[in-house]
Amino acid sequence: MEAFVVPARWAGAQTAAGCFAGSAKCHCAPNPRAKRSSSVGRSAWFLLDRKNDDDVEEEQLVAFNVSRRVFGVVLGSLSVWAGTKLFFQRELDLALDYLDEKLGLVSGQRFYEPMPVDPTTAQVLLNAPLVVAQRMKIISADELKASEERLRPRAQSFFLESPEYEERSSLTRKSIQSLVPDESDIRDSRTLSWLLYVRMHLICERATYRNQRRQLMLEISQYILDHAPRFSLANVPLGPRIDQWTAGIDHILAAFQATGLCSTYKIEFPITQQEEWVDEGRTSVSVFADSIALMPAAQVLAGESFNDLAPIFLGEMLRVYLQRCGIATESEEFYMDDTFQRDFTKYKPTAIAIQLDLALVSNASTPST
């Protein structure tokens, strides 16, 4: 049997045809160059991706280092600021207070000279505690005079610290020796605060019961309303109608201002509170007075825990008047310093706010507008 021999050129062509036809029986050897080219391409892409990842990681590391440095600077600044505020606050306050005193540009503090007080009203203010204390048998006039002679020189420095008062030593000596000070003294609000503080302090020491002290202040305020000409209620309406008792409150505050006991005042009584009075017979009224002449005496007594006997008398006078109108009143007073203070030890109130809670007495007539 003869063998069938295929020419070499045919075999090559058949092999090529089989390869191009994608024959499964094709056993052509792979092209080593093609395989090598494919490996090189994959390696290039891998190296490129790795290079990109390295760049991103490097950028992230740089950003992290920058953020860490910024955070360190901020934290360090806050630590320095907190340490300065904690350990050097007093020195900073003293420096700022010095600049404020010299330039007046830091806190905008208000400086004003006290207004002169009406001498007749001032004399009534001094007489009222003495008369009422004797009437209530708290202290006698002789005992009060002896005690005042001892206390006035010691208390003088609290109120009369300025050099101008050193030139008035003769006047202050005259005031020390008499229950009725010279009129030229009591016209000055600081001198009046000094004398009134001494008198109220000695009376307060002997008025130990709360009800007794409450009655003392009400009777002193009633004495002032009855004996001080500017505060007279002779021509003031009395009654539960809004137009009546609001006119009386305004009258007392206007007299307080006219006699030099305050510089300005304000009454807050909004329409909603007025409607509440008409509908329910109860309401609240707020009263404000600034530059109180007797605030120094009130503050010293408050520091001695005699807050309920602080001799401003405004709140008690309003309560006495409203009681005459057939209105029961509860009041609460607040001292205010309306200037910026960095150092709390320099708190110096000059104004007072009084919250009046009113209720119609049952046997009074129905309120109306």
C-alpha positions, 0 to 999 in steps of 0.5 A: 500500500502506498503512502500518501505524501503531502508536499511540504508547501501544502502541509504549511498551507493546510496548517495555516488554514487550520489555524486561521479557521480556528481548528481544534486539531491545530497543534501549531506552536505558540509565538514566543514573541507575542507572549513576551509582548503581552507580558511586557504590556501587563508589567507596564500597566502594573507599574503605572498603577503602582506609581499612581497609588504611590503618588496618592499615598504621598499626597495624603501623607503630606496633607496629614502632616500639614493638618497635624501642624495646623492643629498643633498651632491652634491647640498651642494658641488656645493653651497659651490663651487659656493659661493667660486668662487663668493666671494673668487675668488680674494683671490684664484687668488692671491694665485695661482699667488703667487704659479705660481710666486714662482714655475712656475707650475700653468699657464706656463707663459712665461717670457723673456727679451726684445731683443735689437733694432737696434739703426739705426732703432730705430732712424728712428722710432723716427724721422718719427713721428716728420718729418711727423707731421711737414710736415702735419703741425700738430705740430712744432719741438719747440712745440713738444720739450717743450711738451715732456720735460713736459710729459716724466717724468710723463710717465716714470713710465709706462715703466721703473718700474724695479730697473735696470732703477734707475741706469740709471737716467743720461741716462734718464735725457739726453733723457728727455732734447733732441729730439734725445735721446742717442743711448744707450737708444733707443737700449732698447725696453722699453726705445724706447717704452717710448720715442715713446709713448710720441711723438705719444701721443702729435701728436695724441692729435692734429690729431683730424680727422680720415682721417688725422690720417690715412694719418699720419700713412701711411706717417710714415710707408712710411718714415720708409721703405724709410729711415731704411736700413734694410727695404729698398725695393730697391731689393724687387720685385714689382708687382701683381704676388703672387711670387712678393708681397709675397716675399715683405711681407716676406722681411718686416717681416724678417727686423722686426725680424732682427732689434729686433722689433719682435722675430718670425713671420709667414705668412698664405696664403693657396692654396685655397686663392692663387687660389682665387687671380689667379681666382678673383683678390682678397684674404686674407692673415694672418700675425703673429708676436710675442714678439713685442718690441713696444707693451707697447707703443701701449697698452698705446695709445690704452688705451687712445683710440688712437688705430688707431695710435698705433706705431707698424707700421707693418700693415701700412708698409705692406699696403704701400708696397702692394699699390706700387704693385698695390694692394688695401689693407684693414687691421685689427689688433688684439693683442694677449696674448698667455699665460693662464690668470686667472685674466683678469686685468693681460692681457698682449699681446705680439703678433699681428695678422694682417688680410690683405684683398687684391684686385687687382687695376683695372689698374694693370696687371692680377695676376698669379702664 
